[in-house]
Amino acid sequence: MPNLWRGETDDEIRAALEVRYPSLRLARPENRRVIMGAFNVQHTGHFLGGFQVEVLLDVPDELGLPTVREVGGRIPRMPERHINDKFGTACLYLPEDLAVRVREPLGIIEFLDGPVRNFFLGQIGAEMGTPFPLGEWGHGADGVKEMLTQLLGSDDVGTCVAFLELLSRKVIKAHWPCPCGSGRSLRDCHDGVVRRVRQRLPLTTRRFLLERARKHFPEGQTTRNRP
Amino acid sequence: MTPNEYLSKILDEQTLAEDSDELKQLRERRQDVEDLLRADFGSSPTIRYGGSKSKGTMIKEAYDLDVICYFPRDDDDAGGTLESIFENVKKSLAKKYIVVPKTSAIRLQGQNYQDFHVDVVPGRFVDDNKEDAFLHRTTGEKKRLKTNLDLHIEHVKDSGVVSSIRLVKLWRIRRGLSIKHFALELLTIEVLKGKKSKSVDAQLEYLWQKLRDEVESIKIEDPANPSGNDLAELLNDAVRQELSTAASSTLAAIDRDGWEGVFGKLATTSEKKAAVIEAARAVSAPSRPWCHC
């Protein structure tokens, strides 16, 4: 499983926040490490919106990144707004997608500047009637399927899983059957796709994608549509 | 545009129009709360607006509504103790809402945890004059707090610095400061005593200079109970330090970028919308929200 969190000391986090996000502060309530305060989204001098947040450094997600909560009650707790628990936990990103996009582990500022800011920018858009200008993933397994389709070029879950099974191997031979199910060898079929993904993603990420795909699409749902 | 004109426009942006959806919803919610409480406790409690709505310090960016529900001194229908009044009011509201107890209030949420921005404050009048009241405290050593809503309203309205209070409230929200609004309001009034003839920009700069340079010496007291309610914890060393640091960087921002450095550029709704789209276009590492439901 890829770990996208670059561990930083409290002092490093405090110093970074002071410069870039002075409205956030690192606190230690009940011995937990929590960044609290206002997360403000600004652009070219415009104040676009502010959200009261908690960034739970000790509650990592599947990528090792902190959990973020909107605690001011500004965002309705509903799946359409990508917040669906009473604590205001934000579904900032699709873990599979972030694992593919992020090459180096993130520090606190990269995390806040990236997925956190993107999320709240989208929320401001949603409030103004231009929802999620950066787009949004389908809910649950639908989003995973969309992402795998973009990565692997097949909208068939079974085929995607077969590709990921192949991609999770250390060694891949060109004479092996192509995972698309065409009956041709890899070299005569989807060799280009496999090469591209192998070059782009490390083995840990490819295995992570397989593990997650199996979780979202249990055995019975991955029957391949033969071409 | 002068700084004062700019700040006046910022205040306009932060004003909830009487016919705004937000105020309409709050009024409906208040009526709903009153209906619920009247059904259980009849006509005896005094139910009215408290907090920023009654003081005229409400801002759009943080428009929580306080509704007070004070029982007469000799009325035990809602409970014989302050704690039982608090619990019984909570129970009554819980018939329709998810209730979240705060220090002296009860926060209302919808069944899907949507925050309605409404706090109900149960209490009991001290005597038949129906002015001073006792509130139950759910935290801290002291379990009782004496207060007087009308005195608080008067204290704010008579201060002559309501515009500054509203802007300081906005500053607090955007800066994510941990000081309670009540304490910051008292502090603002205290520091700006004798400065009400100054322009709003001058008042704010003066306030921030005081916070930057002399924060340790500022004292606040609750006008409703000057000697009884100890506000020291609301203005402890950490809070003072945080205020001083924020004031210092705010003054630096004014020097560097003018007042827009503090409250941002003025913009119409369509300009803001365009800025959101432009900001999205400028994102170099896009990520999209998901939902693992």
Interface residues (C-beta under 8 A of the other chain):
Chain A: P22 S23 L24 R25 M36 G37 A38 F39 N40 V41 Q42 H43 T44 G45 H46 F47 L48 G50 Q52 G72 G73 R74 P76 R77 M78 P79 H82 N84 D85 K86 G88 A90 C91 L92 Y93 L94 P95 D97 L98 R101 V102 G114 P115 R117 N118 F119 L121 G122 I124 G125 M128 G129 T130 F132 P133 L134 G135 E136 W137 H139 G140 G143
Chain B: E61 A62 I98 Q109 N112 Y113 Q114 D115 H117 I173 R174 R175 G176 L177 S178 E242 A246 S249 D257 E260 F263 G264 K265 A267 T269 E271 K272 K273 A275 V276 I277 E278 A279 A280 R281 A282 V283 A285 P286 S287 R288 P289 W290 C291 H292 C293
